[in-house]
Amino acid sequence: MHTFATIRARAEKHKGGPAKLKKLLKPVLSKKKLAQKSDDRFLAMMARAINQAGFNWTVIANKWPQFEEAFFGFDVAKLGCMPPERWEAYVKDIRVVRHWPKIKAVMENTYFIQDTARQHDSFARFIADWPESDQVGLMIHLKKHGSRLGGNTGQWFLRYVGKDSFVLSQDVVTAIQDAGVDVADAPTSKRDLTKIQNAFNEWHEETGLPYTHLSRIAGFSVGTNYESTKIQSEMAKFVTD
């Protein structure tokens, strides 16, 4: 496997030099700050990632204030007390995407967050404490215990809330393959994901960089970088310190 220095050098060339690349790498939340976030923000970002899946990102971005209004600012306690018929009424609410499986996912993730918070003091603490060196384990947990949080949706969610993490966009996967890691073009198997986790762990040891920066630099090193640029734009709007 190539060292990360090779990937970084290619990204610097692609982006016009080290200084310009550095400007594209925003600070990553500390574990302390991540743990201080309120659980409503985690539910909100779950809903955002789920609604973006298979849908136009711009439409969701433009409707997001209405989502926040419709779901009471994603207040976990308030939503957790709603009867089933109130959830079902959202299929007629023009403020949200009127698709029952996505609405049901918000309901089920409300209960997921509540159950997790009871075990770990808060959902934020649970996410903050999970080691970055085992992101794949966290992704498996989210898929198993959450609703519609598998695949890239779970990765977008982690990135949106500010967890130090990688996102396997097409560009990032291509960069990983170019580095000599033998994985599928759309890696979903545990075997492939473990290889990717090991690669990021090695690069983290090599560079000391956060996983988020490693992921973004990898994405910037190949392709058009459209997805990576889109991630940055969305995070600037919805992820705050």
N, C-alpha and C positions, 0 to 999 in steps of 0.2 A: 504494500500500500504506500502511496506517495505521502511524503510529509505534508503538513498543512502549509508550510512555507511556499510550496509549489502552487497551491490553490490560491493563496493570498497574493502572490506575485501576479498571477493571471488576472485576479479581480482588480488589482491596482492598475494594471495596464488597461483593462476593460473600462474602468471608471475614470481614467485620466490622472492617475497618480495616487500615492498614499494619502495625501491630505484630503483629496476629494472622497476617497473611500471612507476615511475616518468620519467625515461629516455625515455619512449615511448610517452610521452606527450609533443609535440613540442609547442612552444609559439604560441598564437593566435594573429592575426593582430589586432591592435587597430583600432577603427573606423576612427581615423584621417589618419592612413596609408592606410586603405582600400579606403577611399574617395580620396586619392591622386593617385590611380592607373588610368592608361589611359584606355579609353573605348575599345581600341583594345584588351586588355587582357580579358575583359569580353566577347567579341564576340568569341575570341579564345577558351575560356573555355566552352562556350556554344557549340561550334562546337565539341570540344573534347568529352564532355559528351554525345552529341547526337550520334557521330560516334562510341563511345564505346558501346552504348546500343545494345545488341544482337550481338556483334562482339568481336573478340579476342582482349583483351586489349594490349597484347604485339605487335600485328601487328600495332595497332594505334600508340603506343609509338614509334615504329621503324620508322614509316612513318611521324611522326609529323613534323620534319624539312621540309619535302616536302609540307605538308599542309600549313605551314607558308609561304613558298615560293609561292605556287600556289595562295594563297589568299592575297598576298601583305602584309604579316605580320598582317593580319586582320585589316588593316587600314579602319576604318568605313567610313571616308569621301570618300576615293577612291572607295570602294566597293559600296557605296551608289549611285555613279554616273554611274555604269555599266549598259548597256542596257540588256534587257532580253536574247538576243541571246548569249551574253558573258557568262551569268550564265549557259545557256543550254550547252555551249561548255565544261563545266566541266565534263559532263558525258563521255567524251572521254579523259580526262586528267588523265594519270596514276599516277600522284603525289597524288591524293586524292582517297577516296572511291567513285567509279563511280556509285552512287545510287542517282537518282534524288530527291527523297523525302528528303534525308539528305542534299543535295546541296541546294535545295530550302529552307530548314530550315535556312541555313546560310544567304541566301538572305533576308528572312523575318525577321530574328533576327537582321540583319543590320538595317533595317527600324525601328524595335522595339526599338533598342538602340538609334537611332537618335531621334525618337519621345520623348522618355523618357528623354533624355539629354536636349532637348529644354525646358522641363517642370521643370527640377530639377537641372539645371546648368551642370550636368554630370550624366551619368548612374551610375558611381561609388558612387556619393553622394546619389543617390536614394537607392542603395543597402545598403550603410553604415548607412543611417538614419532609415531604417526599423527596428523596435524593435525586438530583438531576442525572446522576450516573445510571439511574434505573427509570428513565422516562417511559420506556416500553412497558414496564410493569405498571406504571400509573395509567398509561393508555389502555391497558388490558382491564384495569380496575374500573375505569370510567365506562368502558364498553359494557362490562358485565353488570355493574350496579346502577349506572345511569341509563338514560333513555336517549337513543339516537346519538350517542357520543363516541361511536366507533370511527375508525379510519381517520381521514383528514379533519373531520369535524371536531374530534377531540383535540387534535393538534392546534387548530385555529383557536379553540376555546382557551387552551393553556397560554397561547401567545397573547390573546386579547387581555386576559386578566393580569399579564405581566410575569408569568412564571418563566424562569430561565429555561428555554426549551428550543428544540429544533422543529421545523415544519418541512415536511417532505413534499415541497412543490416540485414540479417537473424539472425546473432548473437545478434544484438541490440534488435530486436523485441522479440527474445526469452528471453533476460534479462528483458525486460519490462513486458512480460507475467509472468515470474517467480516472479517479484516483486508484483504481484497481480493486474495488470492492465488488464482488460478483453478486449482484442482486437483480431482481426483476425490474422492469420499467415501472411497474406499479407495485411496489413492495408491500405486501400485506401479510405474508406468512410469518410465523414466529421466527423461523430460521433467518429470513431476510432482515427482519426488524432487529434481531439480536446482532447481526453483522453490522448494521447501521449504528446501533447503540455503541458497540465496541469501537467502531471507527471514531465516533464523536468523543468517546471517552479518551481514546489515545490522543486525539487532536487537542482536547482540553488539557491533558497532561503536558503535551508538547508546548502549548502556547500560553496557558493560563487564562485564555479568553473565555467569556461566558458562552454557553451553548447557543444562545440566541445570536451572538455575533458570529460564531462559527458557521451557523446555518445561513445567515444572511451573506456572509462573505462567499461561501460556497455557491449560493445562488447567483451572486454577482459575477462569478468567474466564468459563467457560460450563458448561452442563449440570449434572449431579448431582455431578460430581467423584468418582464411585465408583471409577473406574479409577485416578485420581491418588492417592486415599487408599490404595488397595490397594498401589500401587507403594511408597509411603512405608512402609507397614507391613512389606512384604516386605524392603525394603532395610534397615530397622532390625534385622531378624533376621540377615540374611545378608551384608551389606556392612559391613566394619569398616575402621577406619583402620590 
